[in-house]
């Protein structure tokens, strides 16, 4: 009985903490979206070919990572499980974001590009494996 009460208390605490994290992510996404709209004026300043586009691209990709993370938290509220695929998607988008920004700003070395490429490959393999094993487990449970 004590273990059951502690388990329910733990589940409640986890839901509250994830709820607070999700609230901050949503507020961050909303603030970021408003700031993107406000940056339209700076894009029109015509400073060179690229102008401030790298800043906008960086902000858009950052918002995308936040959206992916918030999707994983929303999924937790429905299934009471954190989906590995959603977290890996966010991680891959974050690494790809860093690669794109680094290449565009010409700040990445060749070795760093290779290392980040291997990291993306490994994250992709783990994601694919998690989907394959999930489907096999799901099929085994249905039999």
C-alpha positions as CSV (number, residue, x, y, z in Angstrom):
1,X,0.0,0.0,0.0
2,X,2.8,2.4,0.8
3,X,4.6,1.4,-2.4
4,X,1.4,2.1,-4.4
5,X,1.0,5.5,-2.8
6,X,4.6,6.4,-3.4
7,X,4.3,5.3,-7.0
8,X,1.2,7.5,-7.5
9,X,3.0,10.4,-5.9
10,X,6.0,9.9,-8.2
11,X,3.8,9.8,-11.3
12,X,2.1,13.0,-10.2
13,X,5.5,14.7,-9.6
14,X,6.7,13.6,-13.0
15,X,3.5,14.9,-14.7
16,X,3.9,18.3,-12.9
17,X,7.5,18.6,-13.8
18,X,6.9,17.7,-17.4
19,X,3.9,20.0,-17.5
20,X,6.1,22.9,-16.3
21,X,8.8,22.1,-18.8
22,X,6.2,21.9,-21.6
23,X,4.7,25.3,-20.5
24,X,8.2,26.9,-20.7
25,X,8.8,25.3,-24.1
26,X,5.4,26.6,-25.4
27,X,6.1,30.1,-24.1
28,X,9.6,30.0,-25.6
29,X,8.2,28.9,-29.0
30,X,5.6,31.7,-28.9
31,X,8.2,34.3,-28.0
32,X,10.5,32.9,-30.7
33,X,7.8,33.0,-33.3
34,X,6.9,36.7,-32.4
35,X,10.6,37.6,-32.6
36,X,10.8,36.0,-36.1
37,X,8.0,38.1,-37.3
38,X,9.6,41.2,-35.8
39,X,12.9,40.4,-37.7
40,X,11.3,40.9,-41.1
41,X,12.3,44.5,-41.0
42,X,16.0,43.6,-40.6
43,X,15.8,41.2,-43.6
44,X,14.8,44.2,-45.7
45,X,18.0,46.1,-44.9
46,X,19.7,44.6,-47.9
47,X,23.1,44.2,-46.3
48,X,24.9,41.9,-48.9
49,X,23.5,38.8,-50.4
50,X,23.0,36.9,-47.2
51,X,22.2,39.9,-45.0
52,X,20.6,38.7,-41.7
53,X,19.3,35.4,-43.2
54,X,21.7,33.2,-41.2
55,X,20.2,34.7,-38.0
56,X,16.7,33.9,-39.3
57,X,17.6,30.4,-40.4
58,X,19.3,29.8,-37.0
59,X,16.1,31.0,-35.2
60,X,13.8,28.9,-37.4
61,X,15.9,25.7,-36.8
62,X,16.1,26.4,-33.1
63,X,12.3,26.8,-33.0
64,X,12.0,23.5,-34.8
65,X,14.1,21.8,-32.2
66,X,11.9,23.2,-29.5
67,X,8.8,22.0,-31.3
68,X,10.2,18.5,-31.6
69,X,11.1,18.4,-27.9
70,X,7.6,19.7,-27.0
71,X,6.1,17.0,-29.2
72,X,7.9,14.3,-27.1
73,X,6.6,15.8,-23.9
74,X,3.0,16.0,-25.3
75,X,3.3,12.3,-26.3
76,X,4.4,11.5,-22.8
77,X,1.1,12.9,-21.4
78,X,-0.8,10.6,-23.8
79,X,1.2,7.4,-23.5
80,X,3.1,7.8,-20.2
81,X,6.2,7.0,-22.2
82,X,8.9,9.1,-23.7
83,X,9.2,8.1,-27.3
84,X,12.8,7.6,-28.3
85,X,12.1,8.4,-32.0
86,X,10.8,11.9,-31.2
87,X,13.8,12.7,-28.9
88,X,16.2,11.3,-31.6
89,X,14.5,13.4,-34.2
90,X,15.1,16.5,-32.1
91,X,18.7,15.5,-31.6
92,X,19.3,15.0,-35.3
93,X,17.7,18.3,-36.1
94,X,19.9,20.0,-33.5
95,X,23.1,18.5,-35.0
96,X,22.0,19.3,-38.5
97,X,21.3,22.9,-37.4
98,X,24.8,23.1,-36.0
99,X,26.3,21.8,-39.2
100,X,24.3,24.1,-41.4
101,X,25.2,27.2,-39.3
102,X,28.8,26.2,-39.0
103,X,29.2,25.6,-42.8
104,X,27.3,28.8,-43.6
105,X,29.5,30.9,-41.3
106,X,32.6,28.9,-42.4
107,X,33.5,28.1,-38.8
108,X,33.7,24.3,-39.0
109,X,36.8,22.4,-39.8
110,X,36.7,19.3,-42.0
111,X,37.3,17.1,-39.0
112,X,34.4,18.6,-37.2
113,X,32.1,18.1,-40.2
114,X,33.1,14.4,-40.3
115,X,32.5,14.0,-36.6
116,X,29.1,15.6,-36.8
117,X,28.3,13.5,-39.9
118,X,29.2,10.4,-38.0
119,X,27.0,11.6,-35.0
120,X,24.1,12.1,-37.4
121,X,24.7,8.7,-38.9
122,X,24.7,7.0,-35.5
123,X,21.6,8.9,-34.4
124,X,19.9,7.8,-37.6
125,X,20.9,4.2,-37.1
126,X,19.7,4.2,-33.5
127,X,16.4,5.8,-34.6
128,X,15.9,3.2,-37.3
129,X,16.7,0.4,-35.0
130,X,14.3,1.7,-32.4
131,X,11.5,1.8,-35.0
132,X,12.3,-1.7,-36.3
133,X,12.5,-3.2,-32.8
134,X,9.2,-1.4,-31.7
135,X,7.4,-2.9,-34.8
136,X,8.8,-6.4,-34.0
137,X,7.7,-6.1,-30.4
138,X,4.3,-4.8,-31.4
139,X,3.9,-7.7,-33.8
140,X,5.0,-10.2,-31.2
141,X,2.5,-8.9,-28.7
142,X,-0.4,-9.2,-31.2
143,X,0.3,-12.8,-31.9
